[in-house]
Amino acid sequence: MPLYHDDDQAMLAETAQQFMGDEGAIGKQLRHWRDRECKDGFGHDLWKQMAEMGFTGIIVPEADGGLGMGHVEAGIVLEEIGRNLTPSPFLTSSVMAATALAAANEDARGRWLPGLVSGDSVFAVAIDEGPKHRPERIATKAERSGNGFKLSGKKDFVVQGASADMIVVAARTSGADDDEQGVTLFAVPKDAAGLGHNSVRLVDSSMASHLTLDGVELDGDAVIGEVDGGREVLNRVLDAGRVGAAAEAVGVARGSMDMTIDYLKQRKQFGKLIGEFQALQHRAAHLYSEVEIARAVVIKAQQLLDAGAENASLMASVAKAKVGKAAGLAVKEGVQMHGGIGMTDEYDIGLYMKRDRALAEFMGDVYYHADRVARMSGY
């Protein structure tokens, strides 16, 4: 498969670039909501506009009211979200939760997906139970209760958790905390009794929750997939989230790089444009090559996910690790080449560094995925 977009995907990219550049711009969205200390961290009007563009249901099957596209197309939107640092629940709702709901029964899909497609609903995904990404361990308990289940435990750093109309929760229905099997996914509505939030603002000004489930009662219809057999669905959700986060991070890297190159063409020092200094030209060329390689890796991972390939999960970790390094380089070089002014809030370059730090940790950092690639490769 070629590592570039076909004609239809290129048209989508042009549409997303124009929309996010106009409506999702930093001044209009990120700075606006950050400076007002918005409890959601994003604008619901923009989310509705994204729905009107068809973005919110981009991977939702046509039979459920969506566009029926794939992770390549979702990644195109995510890259533009990253390039403009547009705060939105697209990754958690339209990619991760939508992937989970694809395994739900018809009633559950009919209950939740119309709100996602219309932009009236926001979803979150609750997996991790500590400061680092460790999805292999699920300790939150789901015990049989009548014709349903009772959930007890905690989840940490649930992005947009307090804003979500529904949260996809991974809980243990049997076995020990580290067992591969015995995990079940549940669709937990926001008004469920016993569901608590302790909201925190992350470094990039987005909102997350430390979630507590204190005997949350759910009926059997809340189960997504099979009881005790949720690990397979969870793995699909994780891979979708990892590749999605990598795509957004590519956008962060490209946005940071573009801003830095523009600055090199404008800033003068010692009577010359600083972009004329060979040392900075070499650094800019190296950065460009690293970002392009990372982007190609992400496209490959997206294509494999859409094809259902056996090595898709491996490539998802390759993408997350590679992009983590490339985006980290992009934002660091950006701040350094801007000089002292790059450390001020007046310039947007520092906002790219903050977003990169949040994305780097989301769904596993470089070290987690480098280790995972080595283990899956037999080392």
Secondary structure, 3 states (H helix, E strand, C coil): CCCCCCHHHHHHHHHHHHHHHHHCCCCCCHHHHHHCCCCCCCCHHHHHHHHHCCCCCCCCCHHHCCCCCCHHHHHHHHHHHHHHCCCCCHHHHHHHHHHHHCCCCHHHHHHHHHHHHHCCCCEEEECCCCCCCCCCCCCCEEEEECCEEEEEEEEEEEECHHHCCEEEEEEECCCCCCCCCCEEEEEEECCCCCEEEEEEECCCCCEEEEEEEEEEEEEHHHEECCCCECHHHHHHHHHHHHHHHHHHHHHHHHHHHHHHHHHHCCCEECCEEHHHCHHHHHHHHHHHHHHHHHHHHHHHHHHHHHHCCCCHHHHHHHHHHHHHHHHHHHHHHHHHHHHHHHHCCCCCHHHHHHHHHHHHHCCCCHHHHHHHHHHHCCC
